[in-house]
Amino acid sequence: MIINNTDNNTDNTFSGFIAIVGRPNVGKSTLLNLFLGSHLSITSPKPQTTRQQIQGIITQDKTQLIFVDTPGLHRDSKKKLNQYMNQAASKALIDVDVVLFLVEVLKFTDEDEAVLKKLKSVDAPVFLVINKIDTVKDKEKILPYILKMQALFNFTEIMPISAEKGLQCEALKNQIIKHIPPGPFYYPKEAKTNRSPGFHVSEMIREQVMLQLGDELPYATTVSVDTWEDKEKIINIGATIWVERDSQKAIAIGEGGERIKRIGTIARRSIEAFVEKPIFLQLWVKTKENWSDDNKSLEHLGYYHFD
């Protein structure tokens, strides 16, 4: 973890790391974005949208909370990219102060069980966060589910929430704060993330790739930001969408370049809101064969970076 302690006044301050873990697509990034009040971690209906650790930082009064959003832990780890994501998620459990184990209400899958198995060796308090309670019409079904989950592990807290609707999320944050130890701030008070603007821009582009092409190219794409020219009134950004086969390149570009234009247009709006400045975005689509199963390619594309 990167430590940037710029605040020497540590009297009565509290700071800690909170890992958000769970199987793919249970709402980890949605919860982080809700806590931060901004779209920091990308989301999509597709599992494995989050691929890398992302720290979201909240500093209020004398408390600094550093949330670590992680890729979903999953059992299919045949490719190097899948192995990387599992490693990133597992590494987030080291030296944290609180773990939030997210599950979907009324569900407990084999992948949930695999995550819980990893948590049994964690020393930090583990909160069971039962997400998507707004989707249950018969609320009487929730209590038996909680009792069933309670028997599986000695959870420090059990909190039913809806990250999408914001239900009980403030109460969850207040419970987390109770377990944060005294200590200096790790980041400046104004910091929101440990990642560079370029990383978040590449993620915003990839988010649109996932949303626009998810049914056809769910996991075969990644994005790199190649150029960044910050001028007085505009930022010029050049980025590459990487695919694994030439046939996928044609899909990403679309007939007459229609798809790549749509991805760029929508992504540009998100990026401008993030950097708070007009941007000119230029996108390319290139092929790097088998990039998701090649260590050198993954490293070149920005993976194998742990904080």
Secondary structure, 3 states (H helix, E strand, C coil): CCCCCCCCCCCCCEEEEEEEECCCCCCHHHHHHHHHCCCCCCCCCCCCCCCCCEEEEEEECCEEEEEEECCCCCCCCCCHHHHHHHHHHHHCCCCCCEEEEEEECCCCCHHHHHHHHHHCCCCCCEEEEEECHHHCCCHHHHHHHHHHHHCCCCCCEEEECECCCCECHHHHHHHHHCCCCECCCCCCCCCCECCCHHHHHHHHHHHHHHHHHCCCCCCCCEEEEEEEEECCCCEEEEEEEEECCHHHHHHHHCHHHHHHHHHHHHHHHHHHHHHCCCEEEEEEEEECCCHHHCHHHHHHCCCCCCC
